Every structure is written in C-alpha cells, then in structure tokens.
C-alpha cells in the first residue's frame, strides 16, 4: 500500500480510501546530477550491500570515463566493508540523521506525491508506476528538485 494522503471532500462527508494490507518491497536506487539533471536509476528487490554493489557497477559503466561524487546516508549497506566502490565514483557520507541534506530525497518525495492514495494489487504494478514517474522526469525538473544552494555554492566558487 502506498501512503494515504489528504483528500478534499464536502463538509460533513467522510473520505473513503481503499487499502490493501500487504507488505512487499522494491527499492529505487537513484543517482542525480544536480547541475545537469542527468539521472540513473535502478529498481532492486532489497537494500543490501550486494544490491548496492550491483547498482554501483552499473552506474560506473553508465558513466564510462566520467567521474562522479555520490552523496549517501549512513545506512549499513552504504558503509559495509564488502562495498565495492568503482574508481570513477567517490562517496561522500552525510552527517548522521540529516537526510534533508541529500538532494535525491526531494526526488523520492516527489515520486511519493504522485503515488498517494493509489491502490496497487501487485508489487509489479507499483514498480511499473514508479518507473513511469521516474522516466517522466525531465532534466530541468530533476535540476529544480536537487540543485540545493549549498551544492550551487560549492560548484560555482
């Protein structure tokens, strides 16, 4: 089930939102360049070091000769000793308990906004909906969501 959001109804009319209590998960791994809006995303069945290694490997191949700085939080899979960081990717970890500093979090918030009050009977339906939303983002939209002032200052100095 996706998040339940607010809904407009006439005064005295109680909104009814159908829901299904079923717990299955997919994880969206995403990297966005705040300067250009270029992005790379991958849906995985779990959030493990092995899945992150696979994402980093595919992202590294996508980058080719280019280099990238990736901002990550302090999730255990992000800091595992088994994490294989490709040579063309540098990881910068956020201070603990500060996800609001991670630009990609705004992308995730926007995706969730599109899914509020939607009912999906199969996890594949939800996965397809998320992929459709991710694919609909333009570079301008992603740049607007992620180009935080502190990033702008860092690159323009």
Buried (B, 14 or more C-beta within 10 A) or exposed (E): BBEEEEEEEEEEEEEEEEEEEEEEEBBBBBBBBBEEBBBBBBBBEEBBBBBBBBBBEEBBEEBEEEEBEBBBBEEEBBEBEEBEEBEBBEBEEBEEEEEEEBBBBBBBEBBBEEBEBBEBEEBEEBBEBBBEBBEEBEEEBBBEBBBBEEBEEEEEE
